[in-house]
Amino acid sequence: MDGSNKKFIMDLEHLNRFNSEGCPACGQKFTLGEPVVVACGAWEGGAKVIHENEAVFDQRTGQFVERKCHAAQTNRVLR
Ligand SMILES: [Zn+2]
């Protein structure tokens, strides 16, 4: 991962590269043409590519975060 925070469409090259692991957020494989983002989450190893609908953009940090992870962080702040 190059560390840049971005959103892109799954093409054949990315599909081959990321589908050995699949999506770390939901465990499903990616599909050609799907919108995906590089996001941080509860998994190990820093930012990873996940489905766009499983991530939210965190204005505070300026990067995408996995939904579940983001909700946990927000709850912690509010309490
Ligand atoms: Zn997913």
PDB file of the backbone (N, CA, C, O) and the ligand in Angstrom, with CONECT records:
HET     ZN  A 101       1
ATOM      1  N   MET A   1       0.849  -1.206   0.000  1.00  0.00           N
ATOM      2  CA  MET A   1       0.000   0.000   0.000  1.00  0.00           C
ATOM      3  C   MET A   1       0.878   1.247   0.000  1.00  0.00           C
ATOM      4  O   MET A   1       1.859   1.306   0.741  1.00  0.00           O
ATOM      5  N   ASP A   2       0.549   2.227  -0.803  1.00  0.00           N
ATOM      6  CA  ASP A   2       1.417   3.402  -0.911  1.00  0.00           C
ATOM      7  C   ASP A   2       1.068   4.493   0.109  1.00  0.00           C
ATOM      8  O   ASP A   2       1.741   5.522   0.170  1.00  0.00           O
ATOM      9  N   GLY A   3       0.036   4.274   0.896  1.00  0.00           N
ATOM     10  CA  GLY A   3      -0.273   5.198   1.968  1.00  0.00           C
ATOM     11  C   GLY A   3      -1.139   6.384   1.583  1.00  0.00           C
ATOM     12  O   GLY A   3      -1.562   7.140   2.457  1.00  0.00           O
ATOM     13  N   SER A   4      -1.414   6.565   0.304  1.00  0.00           N
ATOM     14  CA  SER A   4      -2.270   7.682  -0.094  1.00  0.00           C
ATOM     15  C   SER A   4      -3.727   7.319   0.159  1.00  0.00           C
ATOM     16  O   SER A   4      -4.131   6.168  -0.005  1.00  0.00           O
ATOM     17  N   ASN A   5      -4.502   8.309   0.558  1.00  0.00           N
ATOM     18  CA  ASN A   5      -5.907   8.055   0.857  1.00  0.00           C
ATOM     19  C   ASN A   5      -6.731   8.311  -0.373  1.00  0.00           C
ATOM     20  O   ASN A   5      -6.900   9.455  -0.795  1.00  0.00           O
ATOM     21  N   LYS A   6      -7.248   7.241  -0.952  1.00  0.00           N
ATOM     22  CA  LYS A   6      -7.965   7.466  -2.190  1.00  0.00           C
ATOM     23  C   LYS A   6      -9.080   6.486  -2.422  1.00  0.00           C
ATOM     24  O   LYS A   6      -9.238   5.477  -1.735  1.00  0.00           O
ATOM     25  N   LYS A   7      -9.829   6.833  -3.407  1.00  0.00           N
ATOM     26  CA  LYS A   7     -11.010   6.091  -3.794  1.00  0.00           C
ATOM     27  C   LYS A   7     -10.826   5.749  -5.259  1.00  0.00           C
ATOM     28  O   LYS A   7     -10.437   6.608  -6.051  1.00  0.00           O
ATOM     29  N   PHE A   8     -11.096   4.516  -5.627  1.00  0.00           N
ATOM     30  CA  PHE A   8     -10.959   4.173  -7.039  1.00  0.00           C
ATOM     31  C   PHE A   8     -11.891   3.032  -7.401  1.00  0.00           C
ATOM     32  O   PHE A   8     -12.557   2.446  -6.548  1.00  0.00           O
ATOM     33  N   ILE A   9     -11.916   2.740  -8.673  1.00  0.00           N
ATOM     34  CA  ILE A   9     -12.770   1.674  -9.179  1.00  0.00           C
ATOM     35  C   ILE A   9     -11.919   0.428  -9.388  1.00  0.00           C
ATOM     36  O   ILE A   9     -10.837   0.503  -9.970  1.00  0.00           O
ATOM     37  N   MET A  10     -12.402  -0.707  -8.917  1.00  0.00           N
ATOM     38  CA  MET A  10     -11.685  -1.966  -9.090  1.00  0.00           C
ATOM     39  C   MET A  10     -11.499  -2.289 -10.574  1.00  0.00           C
ATOM     40  O   MET A  10     -12.470  -2.482 -11.306  1.00  0.00           O
ATOM     41  N   ASP A  11     -10.256  -2.343 -10.997  1.00  0.00           N
ATOM     42  CA  ASP A  11      -9.999  -2.808 -12.351  1.00  0.00           C
ATOM     43  C   ASP A  11      -9.309  -4.173 -12.265  1.00  0.00           C
ATOM     44  O   ASP A  11      -9.047  -4.684 -11.176  1.00  0.00           O
ATOM     45  N   LEU A  12      -9.029  -4.733 -13.400  1.00  0.00           N
ATOM     46  CA  LEU A  12      -8.513  -6.100 -13.430  1.00  0.00           C
ATOM     47  C   LEU A  12      -7.192  -6.234 -12.674  1.00  0.00           C
ATOM     48  O   LEU A  12      -6.951  -7.229 -11.991  1.00  0.00           O
ATOM     49  N   GLU A  13      -6.354  -5.229 -12.808  1.00  0.00           N
ATOM     50  CA  GLU A  13      -5.052  -5.260 -12.157  1.00  0.00           C
ATOM     51  C   GLU A  13      -5.203  -5.274 -10.633  1.00  0.00           C
ATOM     52  O   GLU A  13      -4.576  -6.075  -9.940  1.00  0.00           O
ATOM     53  N   HIS A  14      -6.055  -4.364 -10.125  1.00  0.00           N
ATOM     54  CA  HIS A  14      -6.286  -4.307  -8.679  1.00  0.00           C
ATOM     55  C   HIS A  14      -6.991  -5.559  -8.185  1.00  0.00           C
ATOM     56  O   HIS A  14      -6.726  -6.051  -7.088  1.00  0.00           O
ATOM     57  N   LEU A  15      -7.889  -6.060  -9.012  1.00  0.00           N
ATOM     58  CA  LEU A  15      -8.638  -7.259  -8.658  1.00  0.00           C
ATOM     59  C   LEU A  15      -7.678  -8.421  -8.403  1.00  0.00           C
ATOM     60  O   LEU A  15      -7.798  -9.139  -7.411  1.00  0.00           O
ATOM     61  N   ASN A  16      -6.732  -8.587  -9.311  1.00  0.00           N
ATOM     62  CA  ASN A  16      -5.743  -9.649  -9.169  1.00  0.00           C
ATOM     63  C   ASN A  16      -4.878  -9.446  -7.935  1.00  0.00           C
ATOM     64  O   ASN A  16      -4.464 -10.401  -7.278  1.00  0.00           O
ATOM     65  N   ARG A  17      -4.619  -8.190  -7.641  1.00  0.00           N
ATOM     66  CA  ARG A  17      -3.711  -7.863  -6.549  1.00  0.00           C
ATOM     67  C   ARG A  17      -4.392  -8.049  -5.187  1.00  0.00           C
ATOM     68  O   ARG A  17      -3.767  -8.534  -4.244  1.00  0.00           O
ATOM     69  N   PHE A  18      -5.659  -7.669  -5.083  1.00  0.00           N
ATOM     70  CA  PHE A  18      -6.302  -7.647  -3.767  1.00  0.00           C
ATOM     71  C   PHE A  18      -7.207  -8.836  -3.475  1.00  0.00           C
ATOM     72  O   PHE A  18      -7.570  -9.073  -2.323  1.00  0.00           O
ATOM     73  N   ASN A  19      -7.571  -9.582  -4.509  1.00  0.00           N
ATOM     74  CA  ASN A  19      -8.534 -10.656  -4.254  1.00  0.00           C
ATOM     75  C   ASN A  19      -7.924 -11.919  -3.653  1.00  0.00           C
ATOM     76  O   ASN A  19      -8.649 -12.859  -3.328  1.00  0.00           O
ATOM     77  N   SER A  20      -6.601 -11.951  -3.501  1.00  0.00           N
ATOM     78  CA  SER A  20      -6.012 -13.075  -2.773  1.00  0.00           C
ATOM     79  C   SER A  20      -6.437 -13.004  -1.314  1.00  0.00           C
ATOM     80  O   SER A  20      -6.635 -14.029  -0.661  1.00  0.00           O
ATOM     81  N   GLU A  21      -6.573 -11.785  -0.812  1.00  0.00           N
ATOM     82  CA  GLU A  21      -7.013 -11.562   0.566  1.00  0.00           C
ATOM     83  C   GLU A  21      -8.505 -11.299   0.645  1.00  0.00           C
ATOM     84  O   GLU A  21      -9.157 -11.687   1.614  1.00  0.00           O
ATOM     85  N   GLY A  22      -9.043 -10.648  -0.359  1.00  0.00           N
ATOM     86  CA  GLY A  22     -10.430 -10.199  -0.295  1.00  0.00           C
ATOM     87  C   GLY A  22     -10.525  -8.925   0.524  1.00  0.00           C
ATOM     88  O   GLY A  22      -9.513  -8.320   0.878  1.00  0.00           O
ATOM     89  N   CYS A  23     -11.748  -8.527   0.820  1.00  0.00           N
ATOM     90  CA  CYS A  23     -11.997  -7.300   1.567  1.00  0.00           C
ATOM     91  C   CYS A  23     -11.869  -7.578   3.068  1.00  0.00           C
ATOM     92  O   CYS A  23     -12.575  -8.441   3.589  1.00  0.00           O
ATOM     93  N   PRO A  24     -10.988  -6.867   3.770  1.00  0.00           N
ATOM     94  CA  PRO A  24     -10.809  -7.130   5.201  1.00  0.00           C
ATOM     95  C   PRO A  24     -12.016  -6.720   6.059  1.00  0.00           C
ATOM     96  O   PRO A  24     -12.161  -7.177   7.193  1.00  0.00           O
ATOM     97  N   ALA A  25     -12.871  -5.864   5.514  1.00  0.00           N
ATOM     98  CA  ALA A  25     -14.028  -5.393   6.286  1.00  0.00           C
ATOM     99  C   ALA A  25     -15.154  -6.424   6.306  1.00  0.00           C
ATOM    100  O   ALA A  25     -15.766  -6.643   7.351  1.00  0.00           O
ATOM    101  N   CYS A  26     -15.437  -7.062   5.164  1.00  0.00           N
ATOM    102  CA  CYS A  26     -16.568  -7.989   5.100  1.00  0.00           C
ATOM    103  C   CYS A  26     -16.155  -9.406   4.712  1.00  0.00           C
ATOM    104  O   CYS A  26     -16.968 -10.329   4.765  1.00  0.00           O
ATOM    105  N   GLY A  27     -14.892  -9.580   4.322  1.00  0.00           N
ATOM    106  CA  GLY A  27     -14.405 -10.904   3.979  1.00  0.00           C
ATOM    107  C   GLY A  27     -14.799 -11.388   2.593  1.00  0.00           C
ATOM    108  O   GLY A  27     -14.449 -12.501   2.202  1.00  0.00           O
ATOM    109  N   GLN A  28     -15.526 -10.561   1.847  1.00  0.00           N
ATOM    110  CA  GLN A  28     -15.946 -10.934   0.500  1.00  0.00           C
ATOM    111  C   GLN A  28     -14.856 -10.568  -0.503  1.00  0.00           C
ATOM    112  O   GLN A  28     -13.975  -9.752  -0.231  1.00  0.00           O
ATOM    113  N   LYS A  29     -14.948 -11.206  -1.680  1.00  0.00           N
ATOM    114  CA  LYS A  29     -14.035 -10.849  -2.762  1.00  0.00           C
ATOM    115  C   LYS A  29     -14.529  -9.571  -3.436  1.00  0.00           C
ATOM    116  O   LYS A  29     -15.707  -9.226  -3.349  1.00  0.00           O
ATOM    117  N   PHE A  30     -13.624  -8.885  -4.100  1.00  0.00           N
ATOM    118  CA  PHE A  30     -13.998  -7.690  -4.848  1.00  0.00           C
ATOM    119  C   PHE A  30     -14.526  -8.072  -6.215  1.00  0.00           C
ATOM    120  O   PHE A  30     -14.237  -9.152  -6.730  1.00  0.00           O
ATOM    121  N   THR A  31     -15.304  -7.170  -6.797  1.00  0.00           N
ATOM    122  CA  THR A  31     -15.871  -7.380  -8.123  1.00  0.00           C
ATOM    123  C   THR A  31     -15.380  -6.286  -9.054  1.00  0.00           C
ATOM    124  O   THR A  31     -15.185  -5.142  -8.643  1.00  0.00           O
ATOM    125  N   LEU A  32     -15.184  -6.652 -10.303  1.00  0.00           N
ATOM    126  CA  LEU A  32     -14.721  -5.696 -11.306  1.00  0.00           C
ATOM    127  C   LEU A  32     -15.691  -4.512 -11.392  1.00  0.00           C
ATOM    128  O   LEU A  32     -16.904  -4.697 -11.490  1.00  0.00           O
ATOM    129  N   GLY A  33     -15.135  -3.287 -11.354  1.00  0.00           N
ATOM    130  CA  GLY A  33     -15.963  -2.091 -11.501  1.00  0.00           C
ATOM    131  C   GLY A  33     -16.543  -1.555 -10.200  1.00  0.00           C
ATOM    132  O   GLY A  33     -17.230  -0.534 -10.202  1.00  0.00           O
ATOM    133  N   GLU A  34     -16.276  -2.230  -9.096  1.00  0.00           N
ATOM    134  CA  GLU A  34     -16.784  -1.791  -7.800  1.00  0.00           C
ATOM    135  C   GLU A  34     -15.995  -0.597  -7.268  1.00  0.00           C
ATOM    136  O   GLU A  34     -14.772  -0.563  -7.403  1.00  0.00           O
ATOM    137  N   PRO A  35     -16.676   0.394  -6.661  1.00  0.00           N
ATOM    138  CA  PRO A  35     -15.940   1.492  -6.024  1.00  0.00           C
ATOM    139  C   PRO A  35     -15.342   1.029  -4.698  1.00  0.00           C
ATOM    140  O   PRO A  35     -16.036   0.461  -3.855  1.00  0.00           O
ATOM    141  N   VAL A  36     -14.053   1.279  -4.528  1.00  0.00           N
ATOM    142  CA  VAL A  36     -13.363   0.883  -3.302  1.00  0.00           C
ATOM    143  C   VAL A  36     -12.539   2.058  -2.783  1.00  0.00           C
ATOM    144  O   VAL A  36     -12.235   2.993  -3.524  1.00  0.00           O
ATOM    145  N   VAL A  37     -12.187   1.999  -1.513  1.00  0.00           N
ATOM    146  CA  VAL A  37     -11.367   3.048  -0.925  1.00  0.00           C
ATOM    147  C   VAL A  37     -10.244   2.421  -0.110  1.00  0.00           C
ATOM    148  O   VAL A  37     -10.333   1.274   0.326  1.00  0.00           O
ATOM    149  N   VAL A  38      -9.195   3.196   0.083  1.00  0.00           N
ATOM    150  CA  VAL A  38      -8.128   2.792   0.989  1.00  0.00           C
ATOM    151  C   VAL A  38      -8.510   3.327   2.358  1.00  0.00           C
ATOM    152  O   VAL A  38      -8.610   4.539   2.550  1.00  0.00           O
ATOM    153  N   ALA A  39      -8.722   2.427   3.310  1.00  0.00           N
ATOM    154  CA  ALA A  39      -9.240   2.844   4.616  1.00  0.00           C
ATOM    155  C   ALA A  39      -8.475   2.206   5.758  1.00  0.00           C
ATOM    156  O   ALA A  39      -7.853   1.154   5.609  1.00  0.00           O
ATOM    157  N   CYS A  40      -8.536   2.874   6.909  1.00  0.00           N
ATOM    158  CA  CYS A  40      -8.001   2.305   8.145  1.00  0.00           C
ATOM    159  C   CYS A  40      -9.112   1.510   8.815  1.00  0.00           C
ATOM    160  O   CYS A  40     -10.293   1.787   8.610  1.00  0.00           O
ATOM    161  N   GLY A  41      -8.735   0.531   9.608  1.00  0.00           N
ATOM    162  CA  GLY A  41      -9.749  -0.266  10.285  1.00  0.00           C
ATOM    163  C   GLY A  41      -9.173  -1.000  11.464  1.00  0.00           C
ATOM    164  O   GLY A  41      -8.049  -0.737  11.891  1.00  0.00           O
ATOM    165  N   ALA A  42      -9.953  -1.928  11.990  1.00  0.00           N
ATOM    166  CA  ALA A  42      -9.568  -2.652  13.195  1.00  0.00           C
ATOM    167  C   ALA A  42      -8.570  -3.773  12.899  1.00  0.00           C
ATOM    168  O   ALA A  42      -8.029  -4.395  13.814  1.00  0.00           O
ATOM    169  N   TRP A  43      -8.334  -4.021  11.614  1.00  0.00           N
ATOM    170  CA  TRP A  43      -7.405  -5.082  11.231  1.00  0.00           C
ATOM    171  C   TRP A  43      -5.964  -4.630  11.419  1.00  0.00           C
ATOM    172  O   TRP A  43      -5.694  -3.453  11.660  1.00  0.00           O
ATOM    173  N   GLU A  44      -5.049  -5.579  11.305  1.00  0.00           N
ATOM    174  CA  GLU A  44      -3.625  -5.264  11.440  1.00  0.00           C
ATOM    175  C   GLU A  44      -3.045  -4.827  10.110  1.00  0.00           C
ATOM    176  O   GLU A  44      -3.558  -5.181   9.049  1.00  0.00           O
ATOM    177  N   GLY A  45      -1.980  -4.061  10.175  1.00  0.00           N
ATOM    178  CA  GLY A  45      -1.233  -3.738   8.970  1.00  0.00           C
ATOM    179  C   GLY A  45      -1.603  -2.438   8.301  1.00  0.00           C
ATOM    180  O   GLY A  45      -1.260  -2.231   7.137  1.00  0.00           O
ATOM    181  N   GLY A  46      -2.303  -1.539   9.011  1.00  0.00           N
ATOM    182  CA  GLY A  46      -2.578  -0.217   8.464  1.00  0.00           C
ATOM    183  C   GLY A  46      -3.690  -0.182   7.444  1.00  0.00           C
ATOM    184  O   GLY A  46      -4.564  -1.048   7.428  1.00  0.00           O
ATOM    185  N   ALA A  47      -3.649   0.845   6.577  1.00  0.00           N
ATOM    186  CA  ALA A  47      -4.732   1.079   5.628  1.00  0.00           C
ATOM    187  C   ALA A  47      -4.815  -0.035   4.588  1.00  0.00           C
ATOM    188  O   ALA A  47      -3.800  -0.510   4.079  1.00  0.00           O
ATOM    189  N   LYS A  48      -6.047  -0.439   4.285  1.00  0.00           N
ATOM    190  CA  LYS A  48      -6.267  -1.481   3.286  1.00  0.00           C
ATOM    191  C   LYS A  48      -7.409  -1.082   2.367  1.00  0.00           C
ATOM    192  O   LYS A  48      -8.183  -0.171   2.660  1.00  0.00           O
ATOM    193  N   VAL A  49      -7.494  -1.791   1.248  1.00  0.00           N
ATOM    194  CA  VAL A  49      -8.560  -1.529   0.289  1.00  0.00           C
ATOM    195  C   VAL A  49      -9.822  -2.261   0.728  1.00  0.00           C
ATOM    196  O   VAL A  49      -9.805  -3.478   0.910  1.00  0.00           O
ATOM    197  N   ILE A  50     -10.916  -1.521   0.898  1.00  0.00           N
ATOM    198  CA  ILE A  50     -12.207  -2.126   1.230  1.00  0.00           C
ATOM    199  C   ILE A  50     -13.297  -1.522   0.354  1.00  0.00           C
ATOM    200  O   ILE A  50     -13.072  -0.514  -0.316  1.00  0.00           O
ATOM    201  N   HIS A  51     -14.464  -2.130   0.360  1.00  0.00           N
ATOM    202  CA  HIS A  51     -15.602  -1.607  -0.404  1.00  0.00           C
ATOM    203  C   HIS A  51     -15.960  -0.202   0.085  1.00  0.00           C
ATOM    204  O   HIS A  51     -15.907   0.090   1.280  1.00  0.00           O
ATOM    205  N   GLU A  52     -16.323   0.649  -0.859  1.00  0.00           N
ATOM    206  CA  GLU A  52     -16.601   2.042  -0.502  1.00  0.00           C
ATOM    207  C   GLU A  52     -17.737   2.154   0.512  1.00  0.00           C
ATOM    208  O   GLU A  52     -17.686   2.995   1.410  1.00  0.00           O
ATOM    209  N   ASN A  53     -18.767   1.306   0.373  1.00  0.00           N
ATOM    210  CA  ASN A  53     -19.919   1.412   1.275  1.00  0.00           C
ATOM    211  C   ASN A  53     -19.641   0.904   2.685  1.00  0.00           C
ATOM    212  O   ASN A  53     -20.513   0.970   3.552  1.00  0.00           O
ATOM    213  N   GLU A  54     -18.447   0.403   2.916  1.00  0.00           N
ATOM    214  CA  GLU A  54     -18.080  -0.051   4.254  1.00  0.00           C
ATOM    215  C   GLU A  54     -17.165   0.943   4.956  1.00  0.00           C
ATOM    216  O   GLU A  54     -16.670   0.693   6.055  1.00  0.00           O
ATOM    217  N   ALA A  55     -16.955   2.075   4.295  1.00  0.00           N
ATOM    218  CA  ALA A  55     -16.060   3.079   4.865  1.00  0.00           C
ATOM    219  C   ALA A  55     -16.759   4.430   4.954  1.00  0.00           C
ATOM    220  O   ALA A  55     -17.669   4.730   4.182  1.00  0.00           O
ATOM    221  N   VAL A  56     -16.318   5.225   5.901  1.00  0.00           N
ATOM    222  CA  VAL A  56     -16.778   6.607   5.982  1.00  0.00           C
ATOM    223  C   VAL A  56     -15.555   7.509   5.946  1.00  0.00           C
ATOM    224  O   VAL A  56     -14.474   7.144   6.410  1.00  0.00           O
ATOM    225  N   PHE A  57     -15.752   8.693   5.385  1.00  0.00           N
ATOM    226  CA  PHE A  57     -14.635   9.632   5.332  1.00  0.00           C
ATOM    227  C   PHE A  57     -14.576  10.419   6.639  1.00  0.00           C
ATOM    228  O   PHE A  57     -15.533  11.096   7.014  1.00  0.00           O
ATOM    229  N   ASP A  58     -13.462  10.322   7.311  1.00  0.00           N
ATOM    230  CA  ASP A  58     -13.279  11.025   8.575  1.00  0.00           C
ATOM    231  C   ASP A  58     -12.647  12.388   8.304  1.00  0.00           C
ATOM    232  O   ASP A  58     -11.476  12.489   7.939  1.00  0.00           O
ATOM    233  N   GLN A  59     -13.457  13.436   8.495  1.00  0.00           N
ATOM    234  CA  GLN A  59     -12.969  14.802   8.225  1.00  0.00           C
ATOM    235  C   GLN A  59     -11.811  15.167   9.147  1.00  0.00           C
ATOM    236  O   GLN A  59     -10.908  15.920   8.782  1.00  0.00           O
ATOM    237  N   ARG A  60     -11.868  14.610  10.348  1.00  0.00           N
ATOM    238  CA  ARG A  60     -10.884  14.957  11.363  1.00  0.00           C
ATOM    239  C   ARG A  60      -9.475  14.512  10.962  1.00  0.00           C
ATOM    240  O   ARG A  60      -8.509  15.261  11.105  1.00  0.00           O
ATOM    241  N   THR A  61      -9.379  13.291  10.461  1.00  0.00           N
ATOM    242  CA  THR A  61      -8.064  12.761  10.101  1.00  0.00           C
ATOM    243  C   THR A  61      -7.802  12.868   8.604  1.00  0.00           C
ATOM    244  O   THR A  61      -6.677  12.668   8.145  1.00  0.00           O
ATOM    245  N   GLY A  62      -8.859  13.190   7.839  1.00  0.00           N
ATOM    246  CA  GLY A  62      -8.697  13.329   6.393  1.00  0.00           C
ATOM    247  C   GLY A  62      -8.496  12.013   5.678  1.00  0.00           C
ATOM    248  O   GLY A  62      -7.882  11.967   4.612  1.00  0.00           O
ATOM    249  N   GLN A  63      -9.014  10.933   6.265  1.00  0.00           N
ATOM    250  CA  GLN A  63      -8.881   9.646   5.592  1.00  0.00           C
ATOM    251  C   GLN A  63     -10.118   8.780   5.788  1.00  0.00           C
ATOM    252  O   GLN A  63     -10.938   9.028   6.672  1.00  0.00           O
ATOM    253  N   PHE A  64     -10.230   7.771   4.953  1.00  0.00           N
ATOM    254  CA  PHE A  64     -11.345   6.846   5.091  1.00  0.00           C
ATOM    255  C   PHE A  64     -11.089   5.895   6.248  1.00  0.00           C
ATOM    256  O   PHE A  64      -9.960   5.468   6.492  1.00  0.00           O
ATOM    257  N   VAL A  65     -12.170   5.573   6.954  1.00  0.00           N
ATOM    258  CA  VAL A  65     -12.090   4.651   8.087  1.00  0.00           C
ATOM    259  C   VAL A  65     -13.222   3.644   7.946  1.00  0.00           C
ATOM    260  O   VAL A  65     -14.328   3.990   7.531  1.00  0.00           O
ATOM    261  N   GLU A  66     -12.939   2.410   8.292  1.00  0.00           N
ATOM    262  CA  GLU A  66     -13.989   1.403   8.248  1.00  0.00           C
ATOM    263  C   GLU A  66     -15.132   1.836   9.156  1.00  0.00           C
ATOM    264  O   GLU A  66     -14.911   2.346  10.254  1.00  0.00           O
ATOM    265  N   ARG A  67     -16.362   1.625   8.680  1.00  0.00           N
ATOM    266  CA  ARG A  67     -17.556   2.078   9.378  1.00  0.00           C
ATOM    267  C   ARG A  67     -17.594   1.667  10.856  1.00  0.00           C
ATOM    268  O   ARG A  67     -17.807   2.504  11.734  1.00  0.00           O
ATOM    269  N   LYS A  68     -17.389   0.393  11.115  1.00  0.00           N
ATOM    270  CA  LYS A  68     -17.456  -0.140  12.484  1.00  0.00           C
ATOM    271  C   LYS A  68     -16.413   0.523  13.368  1.00  0.00           C
ATOM    272  O   LYS A  68     -16.675   0.892  14.513  1.00  0.00           O
ATOM    273  N   CYS A  69     -15.227   0.663  12.801  1.00  0.00           N
ATOM    274  CA  CYS A  69     -14.112   1.257  13.517  1.00  0.00           C
ATOM    275  C   CYS A  69     -14.407   2.723  13.813  1.00  0.00           C
ATOM    276  O   CYS A  69     -14.130   3.215  14.907  1.00  0.00           O
ATOM    277  N   HIS A  70     -14.967   3.410  12.832  1.00  0.00           N
ATOM    278  CA  HIS A  70     -15.285   4.821  12.964  1.00  0.00           C
ATOM    279  C   HIS A  70     -16.355   5.025  14.029  1.00  0.00           C
ATOM    280  O   HIS A  70     -16.260   5.957  14.829  1.00  0.00           O
ATOM    281  N   ALA A  71     -17.369   4.171  14.050  1.00  0.00           N
ATOM    282  CA  ALA A  71     -18.447   4.252  15.033  1.00  0.00           C
ATOM    283  C   ALA A  71     -17.890   4.059  16.442  1.00  0.00           C
ATOM    284  O   ALA A  71     -18.287   4.758  17.374  1.00  0.00           O
ATOM    285  N   ALA A  72     -16.984   3.122  16.589  1.00  0.00           N
ATOM    286  CA  ALA A  72     -16.368   2.860  17.890  1.00  0.00           C
ATOM    287  C   ALA A  72     -15.588   4.074  18.368  1.00  0.00           C
ATOM    288  O   ALA A  72     -15.646   4.434  19.544  1.00  0.00           O
ATOM    289  N   GLN A  73     -14.867   4.694  17.466  1.00  0.00           N
ATOM    290  CA  GLN A  73     -14.089   5.877  17.817  1.00  0.00           C
ATOM    291  C   GLN A  73     -14.987   7.023  18.217  1.00  0.00           C
ATOM    292  O   GLN A  73     -14.715   7.728  19.189  1.00  0.00           O
ATOM    293  N   THR A  74     -16.077   7.213  17.454  1.00  0.00           N
ATOM    294  CA  THR A  74     -17.010   8.310  17.717  1.00  0.00           C
ATOM    295  C   THR A  74     -17.681   8.130  19.073  1.00  0.00           C
ATOM    296  O   THR A  74     -17.832   9.090  19.828  1.00  0.00           O
ATOM    297  N   ASN A  75     -18.084   6.898  19.380  1.00  0.00           N
ATOM    298  CA  ASN A  75     -18.707   6.623  20.669  1.00  0.00           C
ATOM    299  C   ASN A  75     -17.785   6.962  21.822  1.00  0.00           C
ATOM    300  O   ASN A  75     -18.198   7.520  22.838  1.00  0.00           O
ATOM    301  N   ARG A  76     -16.539   6.611  21.637  1.00  0.00           N
ATOM    302  CA  ARG A  76     -15.560   6.857  22.682  1.00  0.00           C
ATOM    303  C   ARG A  76     -15.414   8.357  22.944  1.00  0.00           C
ATOM    304  O   ARG A  76     -15.266   8.794  24.085  1.00  0.00           O
ATOM    305  N   VAL A  77     -15.460   9.123  21.872  1.00  0.00           N
ATOM    306  CA  VAL A  77     -15.298  10.580  21.999  1.00  0.00           C
ATOM    307  C   VAL A  77     -16.513  11.188  22.693  1.00  0.00           C
ATOM    308  O   VAL A  77     -16.373  12.085  23.525  1.00  0.00           O
ATOM    309  N   LEU A  78     -17.713  10.698  22.349  1.00  0.00           N
ATOM    310  CA  LEU A  78     -18.941  11.289  22.883  1.00  0.00           C
ATOM    311  C   LEU A  78     -19.167  10.969  24.351  1.00  0.00           C
ATOM    312  O   LEU A  78     -19.828  11.734  25.054  1.00  0.00           O
ATOM    313  N   ARG A  79     -18.631   9.853  24.821  1.00  0.00           N
ATOM    314  CA  ARG A  79     -18.907   9.468  26.200  1.00  0.00           C
ATOM    315  C   ARG A  79     -18.071  10.198  27.223  1.00  0.00           C
ATOM    316  O   ARG A  79     -18.214   9.958  28.422  1.00  0.00           O
TER     317      ARG A  79
HETATM  318 ZN    ZN A 101     -16.212  -5.417   1.820  1.00  0.00          ZN2+
END
